Amino acid sequence: MNPTPPILIANWKMNLTVDEGHRFVSGLTAAMDVPATWVGIAPMAVAMDACIKAAAGSGIKIGAQNCHWEISGAYTGELSASILKEMGAGFALVGHSERRSLFLENSQEVAKRALGAVKAGLTAAFCIGETLQERESGTTLSILKEQLTPLLSLLGSADRDKIVLAYEPVWAIGTGVVATLDQIEETHSAIAAWLLTEHGWHSPSILYGGSVKPDNYAAILSLPSVHGALVGGASLKLESFLELLNISEHQAKDNGTPQLKLSVG
Ligand code: PGA
């Protein structure tokens, strides 16, 4: 069992309008008391302000889907982590596989983005994951290490608690193909063991992402090395997100974290 409260992060990607986002977060806060789970929602940047207002006082954190490492400057189209912090954001995703594959962000840049988030006072949800070809050729762990190494050289050990890792096998994202429980446990444990033995990083929080749904989440979350989930598709409908949150709240209760009222529906 994990000693810390589970983490549940919604990645809405380029979905939900400003109005839809506001209604979703208002509906979420109306359906629950302050949750024991660390709940984060990452809307499109233009919907963040409306979501932050709707989340006020609820304990739900609104975050960005990416951020830049500089505070300001000639970086057209980028988001400054310090401005995100100023507007009330709580976290930023960095290194999502869509950023890496479609927008060619490399691990060095992703590490700088994570550092920018941390320095601005945000939590960084740092995404890693292998392609199907990499898994099939047996290179999963070396790919994940490569993705993590620049972060480990930039990040001071005092800032590690500002990082949440998200293991998202690329072949499981948005495909409906979820990694097996054995694959998830084996990969998470291998990452944690490597971080501990090679880098002295004790107990990193590692989320699983990739086709997480209400019907598979309880089993995934019960794995000892899984601390929560990063969810795309199943986070777009309030009802299914509430189901995921309910599973998470039950886990928090099993861990001895006080569970607060949560009504689904
Ligand atoms: P999915 O997306 O849950 O739709 O697979 C996960 C993600 O992209 O973070």
Boltz pocket constraint, residues with backbone or C-beta under 6 A from the ligand:
constraints:
  - pocket:
      binder: B
      contacts: [[A, 11], [A, 168], [A, 172], [A, 173], [A, 174], [A, 175], [A, 176], [A, 209], [A, 210], [A, 211], [A, 212], [A, 230], [A, 231], [A, 232], [A, 233], [A, 234]]
      max_distance: 6.0
